[in-house]
Amino acid sequence: MSKQTEFGSRHYLFLLKFFACFAALLLGSFILAPKASMQDEPEVVTTSNVAVVVNNSRMAGNYRPTPEPPKSTVRGRVFYEDTGRAVRRASIMLMAKNLGGGGREVSGLTDNNGYFQIKNVAAGTYYAFVNAPGVISPLAFADITKQKDGLEEAVEGFPPIIVSGVGDLDVQIPARRGGAVSGRVMYADGDPVIGVKVEIMRRVEKRFVGVIPSFSSIFSMMMGSGGGGFQTDDRGFYRFAGLPAGDYIIKVSENVSHSENKARGGYSPFDESLFGGNSLLTMFYPDVFTTEKAQTVSVLAGQEQSEINITIPDRELYAVAGKIVSGKDKSPIENARIQIKRVGDNTASIFDELGKMQQTNSSDEQGNWNFKELPKGTYNLVVEPPYAGSYQDDPEAYMNNPGAYASNRNKNPNATPKLKLAKKIQEIVVEDKNLSEVVIELFYGATLSGTISFDNQQNLPASISITATADDGKFSESATTNSSYLDGKPTPKKSADFKIEGIPTGKAFLGVNGRRTYGEEQEPEFYVKSILLNGKDISSSPLEIKEGEEIKGVQVILSKDVGKLKGKVLRADKSPIAGAKLSLIPTDKQKWGNLNTRFYAATNSSGDFEITGAPGEYFVIFYKEPEYVEEGKSWVEQRRKWHEKETADAQKATIKAKETETISLTLPER
């Protein structure tokens, strides 16, 4: 799987989680949620910034053990933090702390006085999502670019609700009013721009990340209404509310499909009509074409920035066409998948994956492809070759492109190629004319195979991926080992074979990523102890990849002899800092090329953090967006220079195997 495809899949799953949560919210609110109880009304506390337990009198005295998991009824009141007045007739969801791992969600409705009651809440730690217009939700803090921690970090500034399961719980939930941004989108002649996608994006270091203010805005995005932003109404107006304080940019995407011969498989007209906000015809406030020139809009809680208007000018648009051929014999390649991306775009849009079809094409029998209605600019053409194997050999390739699978299997039903074509990125520049003869050559990639196991023959996780990543960061190819299942339970494995195909020519580093859970049961953490090839440890050095070669006998050795580093991050005045991001970097600079030796954590609402990692000595740095983003240069070398800069005056810490060390850190003023 390529790095781009891997991110897209994570991104898509992240958004699907949002939609699933929203569906659960609607179901719970209008079908399953019991009416709010007006009995035993708790005392209203309006001065707290946290969820306050007011009445916990219905405790374990009458509890009788049952085979069912312990559950409680959660009652309480939702009120506006600034006025103490009730948040009436609003949906409220309690989402389990393990948000990224299929956490539980239960929901209800507030009544005319802001009270709610939710029955059958399983024991655990939850966070309250109040779905009311203008109220700040943890959803608005989520980083959509993160596979696991995007939501979990988002809730850190919100009070936890701890349900014991052995007694009912009464809570007070303060709702914070957010800021708002509104404006109008017009054409150069003054006509309103109706039904185009509008997105508000928060500055995160040097990037801009799409924001989903609330579950209602997800509904707006799905249904194509302009009420929650994301799309202009019949007058060209848009409005976003419930925004946390911060700096934002406004992005407008015209409804254009750049591809006539869309890649087959994985998409439907439903995707394009509802989520097609990913065209390359974009504008940013105030009337500019790039994020570098975009003006940020500063949002404050409880205030609105209005008249943030954008005018779409008349401009020349161009077409790009060409052919995909074999680099060996120049024969055309059918059913290759080609995507066009703008170079230098440092935005992470919520529509990136869902609207991907607008920028994706597939080659025909002669290898031809084309894109239309492109503005001037520099673009990358990202080409993924067709797969000619079987469904059993690569189910993901089949799911991503069943058309190519069927076509190639019909031509040669017994085809199971030993070599796989490698992906390719080719840059083009669109200036003042159409481009009609862009030829892209694909070459065979290398194959790397071996085994993976623990150093003391412990069982492997249920699923684990071994990845080969190019040193310029443009590509990664991976293989995944999965446990077989018997009666719904994974069958333990001591070791597993893997094979990575289609690795492009050049330098590549090997890395490992494992899913460490079986359902709700957490497995011990692990780290990569060594990666051996011909008896040499290559975990911190790149492999030289040649076209079409086969690298065999790689041994990936894991270990569970991890340790923990716990601590607190404070300001100079000794107050705790929530949401501070930390990273551990080995003091042994020889390990800086190892993709598995850097660890991350973020502080909770009390300023506390915990990191699990390999034994060793580390620099502790406060993480920010890396500055190794120069196109065409070695990603590893850029990262090494960045490490040198960031660790110059960094504090050191030691992790010991199977032990827990503690540390106290002060956030630098810079």
MIKOL-347821 format. One record per residue (C-alpha): residue in three letters; x, y, z. Coordinates in steps of 0.02 Angstrom, whole numbers, padded with zeros to 5 digits, always signed. Layout:
<atoms>
ALAXYZ;...
</atoms>
This chain:
<atoms>
MET+00000+00000+00000;SER+00069+00171-00044;LYS+00093+00307+00084;GLN-00040+00411-00004;THR-00164+00266-00009;GLU-00127+00220+00172;PHE-00164+00396+00231;GLY-00320+00402+00123;SER-00386+00242+00202;ARG-00353+00306+00378;HIS-00433+00472+00333;TYR-00586+00386+00260;LEU-00606+00273+00412;PHE-00588+00424+00526;LEU-00732+00511+00437;LEU-00836+00353+00434;LYS-00815+00349+00623;PHE-00889+00525+00628;PHE-01037+00473+00520;ALA-01066+00316+00624;CYS-01064+00419+00783;PHE-01187+00542+00708;ALA-01304+00402+00654;ALA-01295+00331+00830;LEU-01334+00503+00898;LEU-01490+00520+00790;LEU-01548+00346+00833;GLY-01519+00370+01018;SER-01599+00541+01020;PHE-01759+00505+00925;ILE-01790+00319+00950;LEU-01698+00243+01096;ALA-01665+00383+01219;PRO-01781+00387+01370;LYS-01866+00548+01418;ALA-01773+00660+01539;SER-01821+00626+01717;MET-01881+00771+01822;GLN-01865+00673+01983;ASP-01719+00697+02101;GLU-01666+00853+02007;PRO-01485+00891+02050;GLU-01431+01058+02115;VAL-01376+01173+01974;VAL-01194+01227+01981;THR-01154+01360+01851;THR-00981+01417+01901;SER-00885+01258+01862;ASN-00780+01230+01708;VAL-00786+01042+01732;ALA-00919+00909+01740;VAL-00967+00910+01925;VAL-01041+00761+02016;VAL-01179+00837+02122;ASN-01281+00691+02185;ASN-01216+00514+02194;SER-01336+00447+02325;ARG-01397+00297+02225;MET-01243+00194+02262;ALA-01192+00014+02283;GLY-01304-00026+02431;ASN-01443-00097+02323;TYR-01330-00168+02189;ARG-01349-00354+02151;PRO-01216-00441+02046;THR-01278-00507+01879;PRO-01194-00589+01730;GLU-01222-00428+01633;PRO-01083-00296+01626;PRO-01107-00163+01760;LYS-01209-00015+01699;SER-01273+00149+01768;THR-01398+00284+01730;VAL-01319+00453+01697;ARG-01428+00605+01736;GLY-01386+00786+01733;ARG-01407+00959+01661;VAL-01323+01046+01516;PHE-01304+01234+01537;TYR-01216+01377+01449;GLU-01054+01411+01540;ASP-01065+01601+01523;THR-01246+01624+01580;GLY-01294+01466+01674;ARG-01452+01454+01569;ALA-01515+01286+01506;VAL-01463+01211+01339;ARG-01637+01157+01285;ARG-01693+01017+01171;ALA-01515+00973+01122;SER-01438+00806+01080;ILE-01302+00745+01198;MET-01187+00599+01167;LEU-01074+00514+01294;MET-00926+00445+01197;ALA-00808+00320+01278;LYS-00628+00373+01304;ASN-00562+00242+01183;LEU-00627+00344+01038;GLY-00511+00274+00906;GLY-00542+00093+00950;GLY-00728+00073+00925;GLY-00773+00154+01090;ARG-00952+00147+01155;GLU-01073+00290+01121;VAL-01238+00321+01210;SER-01351+00471+01185;GLY-01504+00566+01241;LEU-01597+00732+01231;THR-01606+00877+01352;ASP-01780+00938+01402;ASN-01847+01116+01415;ASN-01743+01145+01572;GLY-01583+01066+01505;TYR-01601+00902+01601;PHE-01565+00732+01523;GLN-01562+00550+01573;ILE-01467+00409+01486;LYS-01493+00231+01547;ASN-01384+00076+01530;VAL-01217+00165+01522;ALA-01077+00038+01541;ALA-00937+00072+01665;GLY-00796+00177+01592;THR-00733+00352+01558;TYR-00835+00460+01440;TYR-00835+00633+01363;ALA-00992+00734+01328;PHE-01027+00793+01150;VAL-01164+00926+01157;ASN-01242+00948+00985;ALA-01316+01123+00994;PRO-01287+01265+00869;GLY-01142+01375+00919;VAL-01079+01259+01058;ILE-00897+01203+01051;SER-00883+01015+01030;PRO-00727+00908+01052;LEU-00756+00865+00870;ALA-00696+01040+00823;PHE-00524+01003+00896;ALA-00499+00838+00803;ASP-00351+00822+00686;ILE-00415+00727+00535;THR-00238+00683+00480;LYS-00208+00569+00628;GLN-00253+00387+00620;LYS-00274+00354+00805;ASP-00255+00509+00911;GLY-00355+00636+00810;LEU-00508+00620+00922;GLU-00422+00562+01081;GLU-00315+00718+01088;ALA-00466+00826+01047;VAL-00555+00782+01209;GLU-00407+00824+01322;GLY-00473+00998+01363;PHE-00645+00931+01409;PRO-00693+00858+01579;PRO-00707+00668+01589;ILE-00865+00585+01654;ILE-00820+00428+01752;VAL-00958+00298+01762;SER-00933+00162+01894;GLY-01071+00045+01838;VAL-01122+00012+02019;GLY-01226+00167+02048;ASP-01313+00307+01956;LEU-01223+00469+01919;ASP-01279+00651+01917;VAL-01172+00774+01823;GLN-01170+00956+01771;ILE-01105+00986+01594;PRO-01054+01164+01547;ALA-01074+01209+01363;ARG-00952+01336+01293;ARG-01004+01455+01156;GLY-00885+01459+01009;GLY-00847+01589+00879;ALA-00923+01602+00705;VAL-00868+01647+00529;SER-00988+01694+00390;GLY-00983+01770+00218;ARG-01035+01759+00037;VAL-00959+01682-00119;MET-00989+01775-00284;TYR-00936+01767-00466;ALA-00845+01914-00545;ASP-01009+01977-00621;GLY-01093+01982-00450;ASP-01198+01824-00466;PRO-01203+01714-00311;VAL-01103+01553-00315;ILE-01233+01424-00267;GLY-01200+01252-00195;VAL-01010+01253-00194;LYS-00909+01171-00056;VAL-00841+01289+00078;GLU-00720+01231+00209;ILE-00648+01314+00363;MET-00473+01257+00408;ARG-00378+01284+00571;ARG-00193+01325+00574;VAL-00093+01181+00650;GLU+00090+01232+00649;LYS+00127+01258+00463;ARG-00025+01165+00397;PHE-00210+01202+00386;VAL-00324+01060+00441;GLY-00508+01047+00398;VAL-00627+01073+00545;ILE-00791+00985+00578;PRO-00873+01097+00711;SER-01009+00976+00766;PHE-01110+00822+00722;SER-01242+00936+00645;SER-01113+01000+00522;ILE-01079+00820+00469;PHE-01264+00805+00428;SER-01252+00968+00331;MET-01104+00902+00232;MET-01190+00738+00195;MET-01356+00814+00144;GLY-01281+00960+00047;SER-01366+01096+00148;GLY-01284+01263+00187;GLY-01346+01276+00365;GLY-01188+01207+00447;GLY-01062+01278+00325;PHE-00978+01165+00194;GLN-01093+01227+00055;THR-01162+01393-00001;ASP-01351+01420-00002;ASP-01458+01492-00141;ARG-01391+01667-00104;GLY-01208+01612-00102;PHE-01198+01628+00089;TYR-01108+01512+00210;ARG-01086+01512+00398;PHE-00982+01409+00522;ALA-01020+01416+00709;GLY-00958+01331+00867;LEU-00776+01365+00822;PRO-00638+01362+00955;ALA-00528+01515+00965;GLY-00387+01511+00837;ASP-00328+01562+00665;TYR-00422+01495+00513;ILE-00425+01507+00325;ILE-00578+01490+00212;LYS-00569+01376+00061;VAL-00696+01368-00081;SER-00698+01224-00207;GLU-00799+01238-00367;ASN-00900+01085-00418;VAL-00791+01013-00557;SER-00747+00835-00603;HIS-00575+00841-00685;SER-00585+00660-00743;GLU-00691+00591-00886;ASN-00628+00412-00876;LYS-00642+00385-00688;ALA-00545+00248-00604;ARG-00656+00097-00582;GLY-00698+00025-00413;GLY-00709+00098-00239;TYR-00821+00246-00281;SER-01001+00282-00329;PRO-01100+00431-00394;PHE-01161+00451-00215;ASP-00983+00491-00160;GLU-00959+00625-00292;SER-01127+00710-00271;LEU-01117+00721-00081;PHE-00931+00734-00046;GLY-00862+00803-00209;GLY-00777+00954-00133;ASN-00604+00905-00186;SER-00588+00989-00356;LEU-00430+01083-00403;LEU-00529+01241-00441;THR-00504+01318-00269;MET-00503+01492-00197;PHE-00452+01560-00026;TYR-00505+01716+00065;PRO-00475+01854+00010;ASP-00485+01805-00175;VAL-00318+01713-00191;PHE-00268+01544-00262;THR-00138+01479-00137;THR-00128+01454+00050;GLU+00032+01557+00053;LYS-00068+01711+00003;ALA-00224+01667+00102;GLN-00271+01786+00243;THR-00303+01705+00411;VAL-00461+01745+00505;SER-00440+01759+00693;VAL-00587+01685+00788;LEU-00628+01724+00970;ALA-00752+01629+01078;GLY-00927+01703+01072;GLN-00888+01824+00929;GLU-00927+01819+00743;GLN-00817+01868+00596;SER-00941+01917+00461;GLU-00919+01979+00282;ILE-00781+01855+00247;ASN-00825+01862+00062;ILE-00739+01778-00085;THR-00753+01820-00270;ILE-00717+01686-00400;PRO-00640+01769-00555;ASP-00652+01719-00737;ARG-00494+01624-00785;GLU-00420+01511-00920;LEU-00427+01325-00886;TYR-00324+01188-00971;ALA-00322+01002-01010;VAL-00185+00873-00982;ALA-00178+00706-01073;GLY-00052+00568-01104;LYS-00011+00384-01100;ILE+00051+00257-00971;VAL+00173+00130-01042;SER+00293-00005-00985;GLY+00468+00061-00958;LYS+00536-00103-01026;ASP+00452-00120-01196;LYS+00347+00041-01209;SER+00186-00061-01223;PRO+00027+00025-01159;ILE-00034-00015-00984;GLU-00222-00031-00961;ASN-00317+00003-00800;ALA-00176+00097-00715;ARG-00246+00220-00589;ILE-00185+00399-00600;GLN-00221+00543-00481;ILE-00175+00726-00504;LYS-00125+00830-00352;ARG-00073+01010-00335;VAL+00108+01034-00278;GLY+00132+01142-00123;ASP-00044+01120-00054;ASN-00019+01114+00135;THR-00203+01091+00178;ALA-00284+00933+00245;SER-00463+00939+00184;ILE-00604+00834+00252;PHE-00649+00803+00070;ASP-00476+00740+00019;GLU-00522+00556+00018;LEU-00711+00569-00002;GLY-00694+00679-00157;LYS-00543+00588-00226;MET-00638+00525-00379;GLN-00641+00700-00452;GLN-00452+00695-00472;THR-00430+00511-00518;ASN-00425+00432-00691;SER-00386+00261-00763;SER-00295+00218-00922;ASP-00387+00136-01068;GLU-00331-00008-01179;GLN-00205+00105-01265;GLY-00142+00171-01099;ASN-00223+00341-01127;TRP-00285+00455-00988;ASN-00339+00637-00973;PHE-00389+00776-00853;LYS-00485+00935-00892;GLU-00525+01108-00821;LEU-00360+01133-00730;PRO-00297+01305-00678;LYS-00116+01356-00700;GLY+00002+01273-00577;THR+00124+01133-00539;TYR+00050+00960-00513;ASN+00104+00784-00467;LEU+00035+00638-00566;VAL+00026+00490-00446;VAL+00014+00326-00542;GLU-00034+00159-00465;PRO-00014+00009-00582;PRO-00151-00120-00612;TYR-00142-00282-00517;ALA-00143-00444-00618;GLY-00146-00569-00475;SER-00288-00652-00383;TYR-00406-00592-00248;GLN-00322-00709-00124;ASP-00151-00636-00166;ASP-00204-00456-00134;PRO-00383-00427-00074;GLU-00352-00241-00048;ALA-00298-00218-00230;TYR-00456-00309-00282;MET-00565-00197-00174;ASN-00479-00038-00235;ASN-00488-00083-00419;PRO-00600-00232-00462;GLY-00610-00174-00643;ALA-00424-00200-00668;TYR-00433-00365-00575;ALA-00573-00433-00684;SER-00496-00371-00846;ASN-00326-00448-00814;ARG-00394-00611-00744;ASN-00504-00635-00898;LYS-00353-00617-01011;ASN-00248-00739-00909;PRO-00349-00831-00776;ASN-00195-00916-00704;ALA-00087-00760-00695;THR+00003-00737-00530;PRO+00152-00625-00571;LYS+00314-00640-00475;LEU+00350-00456-00504;LYS+00238-00307-00476;LEU+00249-00139-00562;ALA+00301+00001-00446;LYS+00204+00160-00417;LYS+00270+00323-00487;ILE+00253+00511-00460;GLN+00286+00626-00607;GLU+00282+00815-00596;ILE+00205+00925-00732;VAL+00185+01113-00751;VAL+00026+01187-00828;GLU+00057+01362-00895;ASP-00026+01441-01047;LYS-00076+01290-01152;ASN-00146+01114-01147;LEU-00027+00968-01122;SER-00069+00823-01237;GLU+00080+00704-01242;VAL+00131+00667-01063;VAL+00208+00492-01063;ILE+00230+00402-00896;GLU+00338+00246-00891;LEU+00313+00114-00757;PHE+00450-00007-00706;TYR+00448-00166-00603;GLY+00475-00145-00418;ALA+00575-00253-00300;THR+00507-00390-00187;LEU+00561-00408-00006;SER+00513-00558+00101;GLY+00553-00635+00268;THR+00485-00679+00440;ILE+00430-00582+00594;SER+00431-00646+00773;PHE+00465-00601+00955;ASP+00636-00628+01034;ASN+00567-00750+01164;GLN+00439-00837+01053;GLN+00287-00745+01121;ASN+00129-00736+01017;LEU+00117-00604+00882;PRO-00019-00469+00884;ALA-00179-00501+00789;SER-00119-00393+00645;ILE+00050-00318+00606;SER+00118-00221+00456;ILE+00295-00215+00389;THR+00327-00062+00281;ALA+00464-00010+00159;THR+00469+00181+00150;ALA+00569+00278+00020;ASP+00697+00395+00097;ASP+00618+00543+00008;GLY+00452+00501+00094;LYS+00355+00491-00069;PHE+00315+00307-00067;SER+00287+00164+00052;GLU+00238-00015+00015;SER+00183-00134+00151;ALA+00129-00310+00191;THR+00013-00360+00333;THR+00008-00521+00430;ASN-00158-00567+00510;SER-00206-00700+00634;SER-00321-00838+00577;TYR-00482-00849+00677;LEU-00570-00996+00757;ASP-00744-00970+00832;GLY-00719-00783+00818;LYS-00555-00783+00915;PRO-00379-00759+00845;THR-00268-00912+00836;PRO-00100-00869+00917;LYS+00054-00863+00803;LYS+00235-00872+00858;SER+00299-00808+00690;ALA+00233-00757+00521;ASP+00297-00741+00343;PHE+00280-00579+00246;LYS+00314-00516+00070;ILE+00317-00334+00012;GLU+00299-00309-00176;GLY+00319-00164-00295;ILE+00453-00068-00198;PRO+00520+00073-00311;THR+00704+00088-00355;GLY+00807+00191-00232;LYS+00837+00192-00045;ALA+00705+00124+00075;PHE+00691+00102+00264;LEU+00594-00038+00348;GLY+00468-00005+00485;VAL+00339-00103+00586;ASN+00166-00055+00645;GLY+00057-00173+00745;ARG-00124-00174+00800;ARG-00107-00225+00981;THR-00287-00265+01028;TYR-00401-00415+01022;GLY-00571-00332+01039;GLU-00570-00238+01205;GLU-00421-00333+01277;GLN-00257-00236+01270;GLU-00098-00329+01227;PRO+00071-00278+01297;GLU+00167-00146+01198;PHE+00318-00198+01097;TYR+00463-00122+01001;VAL+00572-00172+00854;LYS+00729-00249+00926;SER+00817-00281+00761;ILE+00791-00308+00574;LEU+00919-00432+00508;LEU+00974-00463+00328;ASN+01117-00585+00301;GLY+01158-00568+00487;LYS+01172-00377+00482;ASP+01052-00262+00577;ILE+00977-00143+00449;SER+00845-00063+00562;SER+00937+00106+00560;SER+01005+00106+00384;PRO+00922+00109+00213;LEU+00914-00033+00089;GLU+00974-00001-00088;ILE+00828-00057-00196;LYS+00859-00110-00377;GLU+00728-00132-00511;GLY+00645-00303-00506;GLU+00762-00381-00377;GLU+00706-00506-00245;ILE+00770-00481-00068;LYS+00741-00636+00038;GLY+00775-00692+00215;VAL+00737-00531+00311;GLN+00710-00566+00496;VAL+00609-00440+00597;ILE+00634-00469+00785;LEU+00514-00387+00908;SER+00525-00375+01097;LYS+00400-00342+01237;ASP+00534-00286+01360;VAL+00469-00108+01352;GLY+00474+00024+01487;LYS+00371+00177+01530;LEU+00408+00360+01555;LYS+00277+00457+01653;GLY+00278+00639+01702;LYS+00199+00811+01705;VAL+00225+00965+01597;LEU+00217+01133+01686;ARG+00229+01316+01640;ALA+00360+01427+01719;ASP+00233+01471+01854;LYS+00211+01284+01893;SER+00036+01272+01822;PRO+00000+01114+01718;ILE-00015+01121+01529;ALA-00148+01020+01439;GLY-00119+00960+01261;ALA+00071+00983+01260;LYS+00148+00865+01131;LEU+00309+00775+01172;SER+00427+00667+01073;LEU+00569+00552+01128;ILE+00720+00546+01011;PRO+00864+00425+01044;THR+01025+00507+01103;ASP+01116+00379+00993;LYS+01116+00472+00828;GLN+01150+00311+00734;LYS+00968+00264+00769;TRP+00895+00421+00690;GLY+00865+00329+00527;ASN+00762+00197+00618;LEU+00576+00228+00590;ASN+00533+00133+00750;THR+00636+00225+00881;ARG+00540+00387+00902;PHE+00392+00395+01022;TYR+00255+00523+01053;ALA+00133+00576+01189;ALA+00019+00721+01235;THR-00026+00786+01407;ASN-00201+00768+01476;SER-00304+00902+01563;SER-00193+00887+01718;GLY-00031+00905+01620;ASP+00013+00721+01642;PHE+00082+00606+01506;GLU+00141+00428+01485;ILE+00253+00354+01348;THR+00290+00171+01320;GLY+00447+00129+01221;ALA+00608+00033+01198;PRO+00740+00039+01336;GLY+00872+00172+01308;GLU+00919+00355+01333;TYR+00818+00489+01244;PHE+00807+00674+01213;VAL+00637+00743+01265;ILE+00575+00880+01147;PHE+00412+00974+01134;TYR+00346+00924+00966;LYS+00300+01042+00826;GLU+00273+01019+00640;PRO+00436+00951+00565;GLU+00530+01065+00449;TYR+00592+00929+00331;VAL+00478+00957+00183;GLU+00596+01002+00040;GLU+00536+00917-00119;GLY+00655+00791-00196;LYS+00775+00784-00048;SER+00803+00638+00068;TRP+00671+00639+00202;VAL+00789+00549+00321;GLU+00929+00676+00299;GLN+00808+00821+00323;ARG+00742+00737+00480;ARG+00920+00713+00544;LYS+00956+00901+00524;TRP+00792+00943+00612;HIS+00838+00825+00755;GLU+01007+00909+00774;LYS+00922+01077+00792;GLU+00784+01022+00911;THR+00892+00918+01027;ALA+01031+01047+01052;ASP+00972+01097+01226;ALA+00845+00959+01258;GLN+00822+00873+01426;LYS+00867+00688+01432;ALA+00770+00541+01502;THR+00800+00355+01518;ILE+00677+00212+01490;LYS+00718+00048+01576;ALA+00649-00121+01525;LYS+00492-00169+01622;GLU+00509-00017+01736;THR+00423+00152+01752;GLU+00526+00311+01764;THR+00454+00482+01810;ILE+00506+00655+01752;SER+00447+00835+01771;LEU+00462+00954+01622;THR+00444+01142+01600;LEU+00380+01203+01432;PRO+00507+01323+01354;GLU+00443+01500+01328;ARG+00475+01489+01140;
</atoms>
